[in-house]
Amino acid sequence: MSELVAFIGVGNMGCPMAESLMKSGKKIKVFDVSKKMTQIAKEKNLEVIEHLNDLITNDVTTVITMLPEGKHSKEVFMGDNGIYFLGSILIISLIYEHNIFKSIKYADQIFLLLILPGYDLLRLTSTRIYKGKNAFYGDRNHIHHLLINRFSLSKTNIILILLAILPIFLFSFIGINFFVVLTIFTFIYFLLILKLFNFNFG
């Protein structure tokens, strides 16, 4: 299979690089928010993708970013509101806390603290694959997107905080069995998702 390179940003540096790779035999497709830059890319016979979500497909082997400022790179690599970076920090902090300070006594507690983003990841990944899309395809079907379509930002944050602390509260402070807590949260999460989708698409 021939190598397919995706370029994000084809300005003064990105466009010559993409053109050079194309001339060397690589298959190239590019994206840029600037209409002027995409027009120049088209004139150089580069394949221009109109929407960023359509750029990263299963057949892409390499992604190159050539962006003008650090803030643009941050948006690409750290995701929606930096959620990937913040999620990584949270996971590392919880594992460090469990192993070093020992105030988190059970690994079950770490699992329950991460169950909300975990369920959301599982739901979105399986949905995208079922629809024939790349598992990393960007969309606005995350639970926080669905909530904010219906509620204000402050109400959305309150709901997310309650959902996040509910499992650990039931397990650590009320003393409910882990699997019972898992069952309760699973029911609440998917019931909420169904109601939110009914609101958006009903």
C-alpha positions in Angstrom: 0.0 0.0 0.0 1.4 3.4 -1.0 2.0 5.9 1.8 -0.7 8.5 2.2 0.4 11.7 3.9 -2.1 14.2 5.4 -1.1 17.8 5.8 -2.8 20.2 8.2 -1.7 23.7 7.2 -0.3 24.5 3.7 1.0 28.0 4.1 4.4 29.4 3.2 6.2 26.3 4.6 3.6 23.6 4.4 2.7 24.0 0.7 6.2 23.6 -0.7 6.8 20.6 1.6 3.6 18.9 0.5 4.4 19.6 -3.2 7.9 18.2 -2.7 6.6 15.0 -1.2 4.0 14.7 -3.9 6.8 15.0 -6.6 8.8 12.3 -4.8 5.9 9.9 -5.3 3.9 10.2 -2.1 0.2 10.5 -2.2 -0.8 13.8 -0.5 -4.0 15.3 0.8 -4.1 18.7 2.5 -6.3 20.9 4.6 -6.1 24.6 5.5 -8.6 27.0 7.0 -7.4 29.7 4.6 -9.2 29.8 1.2 -6.3 31.5 -0.3 -3.8 28.8 0.8 -6.2 26.0 -0.4 -6.5 27.7 -3.8 -2.7 27.8 -4.1 -2.6 24.2 -3.1 -5.1 23.3 -5.8 -3.1 25.2 -8.4 -0.1 22.9 -7.5 -2.3 19.8 -8.1 -2.5 18.9 -4.4 -5.6 17.1 -3.2 -7.5 19.6 -1.0 -9.9 18.4 1.6 -12.6 20.9 2.5 -13.3 19.7 6.1 -10.8 18.7 8.7 -12.9 15.8 9.9 -12.6 14.2 6.4 -8.8 14.5 6.3 -7.8 11.8 8.8 -9.1 8.6 7.4 -8.2 4.9 7.9 -5.8 4.9 4.9 -3.7 7.9 6.2 -0.2 6.7 7.2 1.3 10.0 8.3 0.0 13.3 9.6 2.1 16.4 9.3 1.1 19.8 10.8 2.6 23.0 9.6 0.7 25.7 11.6 1.5 29.3 12.1 1.4 29.6 15.9 1.7 27.4 19.0 -1.9 27.9 19.9 -3.0 26.2 16.7 -0.8 23.2 17.3 -2.2 23.0 20.8 -5.8 22.8 19.4 -4.8 20.0 17.1 -2.9 17.9 19.6 -4.8 18.6 22.8 -8.3 18.2 21.3 -11.5 19.9 22.3 -10.7 22.3 25.1 -7.5 20.3 25.8 -9.5 17.3 27.1 -6.9 14.7 25.9 -4.1 16.4 27.8 -6.2 17.0 30.9 -7.5 13.5 30.9 -3.9 12.2 30.7 -2.9 14.3 33.7 -5.9 13.0 35.7 -5.1 9.4 35.0 -1.4 9.8 35.9 -2.3 11.7 39.0 -4.8 9.0 40.2 -2.3 6.2 39.6 0.5 8.1 41.4 -1.9 8.9 44.3 -2.8 5.2 44.6 0.8 4.0 44.5 2.5 6.7 46.6 0.2 8.4 49.0 -2.2 5.4 49.5 -5.2 7.6 50.3 -7.0 5.8 47.4 -7.1 2.3 48.9 -8.6 0.4 46.0 -8.0 0.3 42.3 -11.8 0.1 42.0 -11.9 3.7 43.1 -9.7 4.8 40.2 -11.9 2.8 37.8 -15.0 4.5 39.2 -13.5 8.0 39.0 -12.7 7.4 35.3 -15.9 5.6 34.4 -17.7 8.7 32.9 -15.0 9.5 30.3 -14.5 5.8 29.8 -18.1 5.1 29.0 -18.2 8.1 26.7 -15.1 6.9 24.9 -16.5 3.4 24.5 -19.9 4.7 23.2 -18.3 7.2 20.7 -15.7 4.7 19.4 -18.2 1.9 18.8 -20.7 4.3 17.2 -18.1 5.7 14.8 -16.9 2.2 13.8 -20.5 1.0 13.3 -21.1 4.0 11.0 -18.0 3.1 9.0 -16.0 6.2 10.2 -12.6 6.4 11.7 -12.7 5.8 15.5 -10.8 9.1 15.9 -13.3 11.0 13.7 -14.2 14.3 15.4 -17.8 15.1 16.1 -20.0 16.8 18.6 -21.6 13.7 20.2 -19.7 13.7 23.4 -21.8 13.9 26.5 -20.7 17.5 27.2 -21.7 18.5 23.7 -25.2 16.9 24.1 -25.7 18.5 27.5 -24.7 22.0 26.4 -27.1 21.8 23.4 -29.9 21.6 26.0 -28.6 23.3 29.1 -26.5 26.3 30.0 -22.7 25.9 30.5 -23.1 26.2 34.3 -25.8 23.5 34.4 -23.8 21.3 32.1 -20.8 21.5 34.5 -23.0 20.7 37.5 -24.4 17.6 35.8 -21.0 16.4 34.7 -19.6 16.9 38.2 -22.5 15.0 39.8 -22.1 12.2 37.3 -18.3 12.1 38.0 -18.5 11.9 41.8 -21.7 9.7 42.0 -19.9 6.3 41.5 -17.1 7.0 44.0 -19.6 8.5 46.5 -21.8 5.4 46.4 -18.8 3.0 46.6 -16.5 4.8 49.1 -18.9 6.7 51.4 -22.1 4.7 51.2 -20.4 1.3 51.0 -22.4 -0.1 48.1 -20.9 -3.1 46.3 -18.7 -2.2 43.3 -20.8 -4.2 40.8 -24.0 -2.7 42.1 -22.5 0.8 41.7 -21.4 -0.1 38.2 -24.9 -1.3 37.3 -26.5 1.9 38.7 -24.2 4.2 36.9 -24.5 2.3 33.6 -28.3 2.6 33.8 -28.1 6.4 34.6 -25.5 7.1 31.9 -27.3 5.4 29.0 -30.7 6.6 30.1 -29.3 10.2 30.0 -27.7 9.6 26.6 -31.0 8.3 25.2 -33.0 11.3 26.5 -30.4 13.7 25.2 -30.5 12.2 21.7 -34.3 12.2 21.7 -34.1 15.9 22.5 -31.7 16.6 19.7 -33.2 14.4 17.0 -36.8 13.8 18.1 
